[in-house]
Amino acid sequence: MDNLKNITPEMWNQVEKSEKDAEKVERPSLTYWQDAWRRIKMNKVAMISLIIIAIIILGAIFIPFVWKFDYSDQNLELTNIPPRMEIYKLNEQNYIYINKEYKAIKVTSDGELIGMAEVVSDDKANRKYVYNIDGKELVVDYRFYLEAKMKFNKAKKAAKKDPTIDLVAAEHELNNAKKFEVLYDGQVIEPLDTVRNKTYILGSDALGRDLFIRIMDGARISLLIGFVAAFVNFVIGVLYGGIAGYYGGRVDNIMMRIVDIISTIPMMLYVILLAVVFEPGLKTIIVALSITYWVRMARIVRGQVLSLREQEFVLAAITLGASTKRILLRHIIPNVMGPIMV
């Protein structure tokens, strides 16, 4: 009591704010996925890449539903047309594009494809196409380059016997030869402008099919195979490798020998056998990938589990009576997600 009487107000000091907040938790603890998302948001290149991948995936899924062409639609009049076209002006109403097969395609001034011009004659002897546009002749004369090519080939053949023949001049003439000449109503016309192809934004192939929608449809098939096969490989490989690594001993030895046997069989043999059992198609490809590619995943997971099963948190879970399933799925596999994701 005497000591209490000796306590005075001067003996007390106010606690500093820094001391008061010393034990304060600055931010809440994060789960594995929350921490992963936080880190990826800090990486600008990773975020840009993620956005690009998302756009490609969404485009592959939804664009084929709304696009004006189907991947199998053909228009044999509009073959081999590039994304950018060099067009010729015939008059105020008519513009044409000449494709690599020397066909005259009617277009609009801004790049919309109309169709092939009416063919009057195909003079292969003189290497000319003659078309009728508004009652006037359009001639596509493509003899120049072919003649220069024949001349070069003759000079090349003769040079084998006579080394004095100058091939440089013949090659220079070939490189400078015109691909074709366009005459409308007897007058030579020159290209007016280069415009974008507004009908087929990435051009058309040799059968007149839209290359853009074919790329989108191909991306859809590739993504379907990739995602399904990756998911199956993930499930089988992670569970198989996790069980083998956790139990170890004889179980691990037997399971890994099975993996060794599967990995020695060539992928092509699986494909041939499956092609006999199933009809060729997506199903066969997915099954073939699914039954072989999980082997590498199983080996990676097994190696990681062998090291993690000796950690203290696994021992603590066993001590608390956690089942093997819970230890694998809730404790060990989440800690192996780094190598699995890679």
C-alpha positions as CSV (number, residue, x, y, z in Angstrom):
1,M,0.0,0.0,0.0
2,D,2.9,2.3,0.8
3,N,4.2,1.7,-2.8
4,L,0.9,2.7,-4.3
5,K,0.9,5.9,-2.4
6,N,4.2,6.8,-3.9
7,I,2.8,6.6,-7.5
8,T,2.4,10.1,-9.0
9,P,0.9,11.3,-12.3
10,E,4.4,12.3,-13.5
11,M,5.4,8.7,-13.6
12,W,3.0,7.9,-16.4
13,N,3.8,8.5,-20.1
14,Q,1.4,8.4,-23.0
15,V,2.0,5.5,-25.4
16,E,3.4,6.6,-28.8
17,K,1.3,5.8,-31.8
18,S,4.0,3.8,-33.4
19,E,4.3,1.5,-30.3
20,K,0.5,1.2,-30.2
21,D,0.3,0.0,-33.8
22,A,3.4,-2.3,-33.5
23,E,1.3,-5.5,-33.2
24,K,-1.4,-4.4,-35.6
25,V,-2.1,-6.6,-38.6
26,E,-1.4,-4.5,-41.7
27,R,-3.5,-6.6,-44.2
28,P,-5.6,-9.7,-44.0
29,S,-4.1,-13.0,-44.8
30,L,-4.6,-14.2,-48.4
31,T,-5.4,-17.6,-49.8
32,Y,-3.2,-19.2,-52.5
33,W,-5.4,-18.0,-55.4
34,Q,-5.8,-14.5,-54.0
35,D,-2.0,-14.2,-53.6
36,A,-1.5,-15.6,-57.2
37,W,-4.0,-13.0,-58.6
38,R,-2.3,-10.2,-56.7
39,R,1.0,-11.1,-58.1
40,I,-0.2,-11.4,-61.7
41,K,-1.9,-8.0,-61.5
42,M,1.5,-6.5,-60.6
43,N,3.0,-7.9,-63.8
44,K,1.9,-5.7,-66.8
45,V,3.2,-8.0,-69.5
46,A,1.3,-11.0,-67.9
47,M,-1.9,-8.9,-67.7
48,I,-1.7,-7.8,-71.3
49,S,-1.0,-11.4,-72.4
50,L,-4.0,-12.6,-70.3
51,I,-6.3,-10.1,-71.9
52,I,-5.1,-11.1,-75.4
53,I,-5.6,-14.8,-74.6
54,A,-9.1,-14.0,-73.3
55,I,-10.0,-12.1,-76.4
56,I,-8.9,-15.0,-78.7
57,I,-10.8,-17.5,-76.6
58,L,-14.0,-15.4,-76.6
59,G,-13.6,-14.7,-80.3
60,A,-13.2,-18.3,-81.1
61,I,-16.3,-19.2,-79.1
62,F,-18.8,-16.5,-80.2
63,I,-17.7,-15.0,-83.6
64,P,-18.7,-18.1,-85.6
65,F,-22.3,-17.7,-84.3
66,V,-22.7,-14.1,-85.7
67,W,-20.3,-14.1,-88.7
68,K,-21.9,-13.7,-92.2
69,F,-20.1,-16.7,-93.6
70,D,-19.7,-20.3,-92.4
71,Y,-16.3,-22.0,-92.5
72,S,-17.5,-24.3,-95.3
73,D,-19.2,-21.7,-97.5
74,Q,-17.6,-21.6,-101.0
75,N,-17.8,-19.0,-103.8
76,L,-15.7,-20.2,-106.7
77,E,-15.9,-16.8,-108.4
78,L,-14.1,-15.1,-105.5
79,T,-11.0,-17.3,-105.1
80,N,-7.4,-16.3,-104.0
81,I,-8.3,-12.7,-103.0
82,P,-5.9,-11.1,-100.5
83,P,-6.8,-8.8,-97.6
84,R,-5.6,-5.8,-99.6
85,M,-6.5,-5.4,-103.3
86,E,-5.0,-3.3,-106.1
87,I,-8.1,-2.1,-107.9
88,Y,-8.6,-0.7,-111.4
89,K,-11.2,2.0,-112.3
90,L,-13.0,1.3,-115.6
91,N,-15.6,4.1,-115.2
92,E,-17.6,5.8,-112.4
93,Q,-19.7,2.6,-111.8
94,N,-17.2,-0.2,-112.4
95,Y,-14.0,-1.2,-110.5
96,I,-12.2,-4.5,-110.9
97,Y,-9.5,-6.5,-109.1
98,I,-7.3,-9.1,-111.0
99,N,-6.4,-12.1,-108.9
100,K,-3.4,-14.3,-109.4
101,E,-5.4,-16.6,-111.7
102,Y,-6.0,-13.5,-113.9
103,K,-9.7,-13.5,-113.2
104,A,-11.4,-10.1,-113.2
105,I,-13.4,-9.6,-110.0
106,K,-15.9,-6.8,-109.8
107,V,-15.5,-4.7,-106.7
108,T,-16.8,-1.4,-105.3
109,S,-14.5,1.6,-104.8
110,D,-14.2,0.9,-101.1
111,G,-13.4,-2.8,-101.4
112,E,-16.7,-4.8,-101.3
113,L,-16.6,-7.8,-103.6
114,I,-19.4,-8.1,-106.1
115,G,-18.5,-11.1,-108.3
116,M,-16.6,-12.2,-111.3
117,A,-17.0,-10.4,-114.6
118,E,-18.7,-12.1,-117.5
119,V,-16.2,-14.2,-119.4
120,V,-16.3,-13.8,-123.2
121,S,-13.3,-16.0,-124.0
122,D,-10.3,-17.7,-122.5
123,D,-7.6,-17.5,-125.2
124,K,-4.9,-19.8,-123.8
125,A,-2.9,-19.8,-127.0
126,N,-2.4,-16.0,-126.8
127,R,-2.6,-16.0,-123.0
128,K,-5.5,-13.6,-122.7
129,Y,-8.8,-13.5,-120.8
130,V,-11.6,-11.4,-122.4
131,Y,-14.5,-10.1,-120.3
132,N,-17.6,-8.2,-121.1
133,I,-18.4,-5.2,-118.8
134,D,-21.2,-2.8,-119.8
135,G,-20.9,-4.0,-123.5
136,K,-17.2,-3.2,-123.7
137,E,-14.3,-5.6,-123.8
138,L,-12.0,-6.0,-120.8
139,V,-8.8,-7.8,-121.8
140,V,-6.3,-9.3,-119.3
141,D,-3.1,-10.1,-121.2
142,Y,-0.8,-12.2,-119.1
143,R,1.8,-13.3,-121.7
144,F,4.6,-11.0,-120.6
145,Y,5.7,-12.8,-117.5
146,L,5.3,-16.2,-119.0
147,E,7.4,-15.3,-122.0
148,A,10.1,-13.9,-119.8
149,K,10.0,-17.1,-117.7
150,M,10.3,-19.3,-120.7
151,K,13.2,-17.2,-122.0
152,F,15.0,-17.5,-118.7
153,N,14.5,-21.3,-118.5
154,K,15.9,-21.6,-122.1
155,A,18.9,-19.5,-121.1
156,K,19.4,-21.5,-118.0
157,K,19.4,-24.8,-119.9
158,A,21.8,-23.4,-122.6
159,A,24.1,-22.1,-119.9
160,K,24.9,-25.6,-118.8
161,K,26.6,-26.2,-122.2
162,D,27.8,-22.7,-122.9
163,P,29.2,-20.9,-119.7
164,T,29.5,-17.6,-121.6
165,I,25.8,-17.1,-121.7
166,D,24.8,-14.3,-119.3
167,L,22.0,-15.4,-117.0
168,V,22.0,-12.2,-115.0
169,A,20.3,-10.2,-117.9
170,A,17.7,-12.9,-118.4
171,E,17.0,-13.1,-114.6
172,H,16.7,-9.3,-114.5
173,E,14.3,-9.3,-117.4
174,L,12.2,-12.0,-115.6
175,N,12.1,-10.0,-112.3
176,N,11.0,-6.8,-114.1
177,A,8.5,-8.4,-116.4
178,K,4.8,-7.3,-115.9
179,K,2.5,-9.9,-114.4
180,F,-0.3,-8.8,-116.8
181,E,-1.7,-5.9,-118.7
182,V,-5.3,-4.7,-118.4
183,L,-7.0,-3.1,-121.4
184,Y,-10.6,-1.7,-121.3
185,D,-12.2,-0.7,-124.6
186,G,-8.8,-0.9,-126.2
187,Q,-7.1,1.4,-123.7
188,V,-4.4,0.3,-121.3
189,I,-5.4,1.2,-117.7
190,E,-3.3,1.3,-114.6
191,P,-4.2,0.5,-111.0
192,L,-6.1,3.2,-109.2
193,D,-5.6,2.4,-105.6
194,T,-5.0,-0.3,-103.0
195,V,-8.0,-0.9,-100.7
196,R,-8.9,-3.3,-97.9
197,N,-11.0,-6.4,-98.7
198,K,-14.3,-5.6,-96.9
199,T,-16.0,-8.9,-97.8
200,Y,-13.2,-11.3,-96.6
201,I,-11.1,-9.3,-94.1
202,L,-8.3,-11.9,-94.2
203,G,-8.9,-12.9,-97.8
204,S,-10.2,-16.0,-99.4
205,D,-8.5,-19.4,-100.3
206,A,-8.4,-21.3,-103.6
207,L,-12.0,-22.5,-103.1
208,G,-13.4,-19.1,-102.3
209,R,-13.8,-19.7,-98.5
210,D,-13.4,-17.0,-95.9
211,L,-10.0,-17.4,-94.2
212,F,-11.0,-15.4,-91.1
213,I,-13.9,-17.6,-90.1
214,R,-11.9,-20.7,-90.9
215,I,-9.1,-19.5,-88.6
216,M,-11.7,-18.8,-85.9
217,D,-13.3,-22.2,-86.3
218,G,-9.8,-23.8,-86.3
219,A,-9.1,-22.0,-83.1
220,R,-12.3,-23.3,-81.5
221,I,-11.4,-26.9,-82.3
222,S,-7.8,-26.4,-81.1
223,L,-9.0,-24.8,-77.8
224,L,-11.6,-27.6,-77.3
225,I,-8.9,-30.3,-77.7
226,G,-6.4,-28.4,-75.6
227,F,-8.7,-27.7,-72.7
228,V,-10.4,-31.1,-72.6
229,A,-7.1,-33.0,-72.9
230,A,-5.3,-30.7,-70.4
231,F,-8.2,-31.2,-67.9
232,V,-8.1,-35.0,-68.2
233,N,-4.3,-35.0,-68.0
234,F,-4.5,-32.7,-64.9
235,V,-7.0,-34.9,-63.1
236,I,-5.4,-38.3,-63.9
237,G,-1.8,-37.1,-63.5
238,V,-2.2,-35.2,-60.3
239,L,-4.2,-38.0,-58.5
240,Y,-2.0,-40.8,-59.8
241,G,1.2,-39.0,-59.0
242,G,-0.1,-37.8,-55.7
243,I,-1.1,-41.3,-54.5
244,A,2.1,-42.8,-55.7
245,G,4.2,-40.2,-53.9
246,Y,2.2,-40.2,-50.7
247,Y,2.1,-43.9,-50.1
248,G,5.6,-44.6,-51.4
249,G,7.2,-48.0,-51.0
250,R,5.7,-50.9,-53.0
251,V,2.7,-48.9,-54.1
252,D,4.9,-46.2,-55.6
253,N,7.2,-48.8,-57.2
254,I,4.3,-50.6,-59.0
255,M,2.5,-47.4,-60.1
256,M,5.7,-45.9,-61.5
257,R,6.5,-49.1,-63.5
258,I,3.1,-48.8,-65.1
259,V,4.0,-45.2,-66.0
260,D,7.3,-46.4,-67.5
261,I,5.5,-49.0,-69.7
262,I,2.9,-46.5,-70.9
263,S,5.7,-43.9,-71.8
264,T,7.6,-46.5,-73.9
265,I,4.6,-47.0,-76.3
266,P,4.8,-44.5,-79.2
267,M,2.0,-42.0,-79.5
268,M,1.4,-42.9,-83.2
269,L,0.6,-46.5,-82.1
270,Y,-2.2,-45.2,-79.8
271,V,-3.6,-43.1,-82.6
272,I,-3.6,-46.1,-85.0
273,L,-5.3,-48.4,-82.5
274,L,-7.9,-45.7,-81.6
275,A,-8.6,-45.0,-85.3
276,V,-9.5,-48.7,-85.7
277,V,-11.8,-48.7,-82.7
278,F,-13.3,-45.2,-83.1
279,E,-14.2,-43.1,-86.2
280,P,-11.5,-40.5,-87.0
281,G,-12.4,-37.1,-85.5
282,L,-12.2,-35.0,-82.4
283,K,-13.1,-37.8,-80.0
284,T,-10.1,-39.9,-81.2
285,I,-7.7,-37.0,-80.9
286,I,-8.8,-36.1,-77.4
287,V,-8.7,-39.7,-76.2
288,A,-5.2,-40.3,-77.7
289,L,-3.9,-37.1,-76.0
290,S,-5.6,-37.9,-72.7
291,I,-4.3,-41.4,-72.3
292,T,-0.6,-40.5,-72.9
293,Y,0.2,-37.0,-71.8
294,W,-0.7,-37.5,-68.1
295,V,2.5,-39.5,-67.6
296,R,4.8,-36.5,-67.4
297,M,2.4,-34.7,-65.0
298,A,2.3,-37.8,-62.7
299,R,6.1,-37.9,-62.5
300,I,6.3,-34.2,-61.6
301,V,3.6,-34.4,-58.9
302,R,5.1,-37.6,-57.5
303,G,8.5,-35.9,-57.0
304,Q,6.9,-32.9,-55.3
305,V,4.7,-35.1,-53.0
306,L,7.7,-37.2,-52.0
307,S,9.3,-34.1,-50.5
308,L,6.1,-32.5,-49.1
309,R,4.9,-35.6,-47.3
310,E,7.8,-35.2,-44.8
311,Q,6.8,-31.6,-43.9
312,E,5.5,-30.7,-40.5
313,F,2.1,-29.5,-41.7
314,V,1.4,-33.1,-43.1
315,L,2.5,-34.6,-39.8
316,A,0.2,-32.2,-38.0
317,A,-2.8,-33.2,-40.2
318,I,-2.1,-36.9,-39.6
319,T,-1.9,-36.3,-35.8
320,L,-5.3,-34.5,-35.9
321,G,-6.8,-37.5,-37.7
322,A,-7.2,-36.2,-41.2
323,S,-8.0,-38.8,-43.8
324,T,-5.6,-39.6,-46.7
325,K,-8.0,-38.0,-49.2
326,R,-8.2,-34.8,-47.2
327,I,-4.4,-34.6,-46.7
328,L,-3.8,-35.1,-50.4
329,L,-6.5,-32.7,-51.7
330,R,-6.5,-30.0,-49.1
331,H,-2.8,-29.9,-47.9
332,I,-0.4,-31.5,-50.3
333,I,-1.8,-30.9,-53.9
334,P,-2.4,-27.1,-53.3
335,N,1.3,-26.8,-52.4
336,V,2.2,-28.5,-55.7
337,M,0.2,-26.2,-57.9
338,G,3.2,-24.1,-58.9
339,P,4.9,-26.9,-60.9
340,I,1.5,-28.2,-62.0
341,M,0.5,-24.9,-63.5
342,V,3.8,-24.5,-65.3
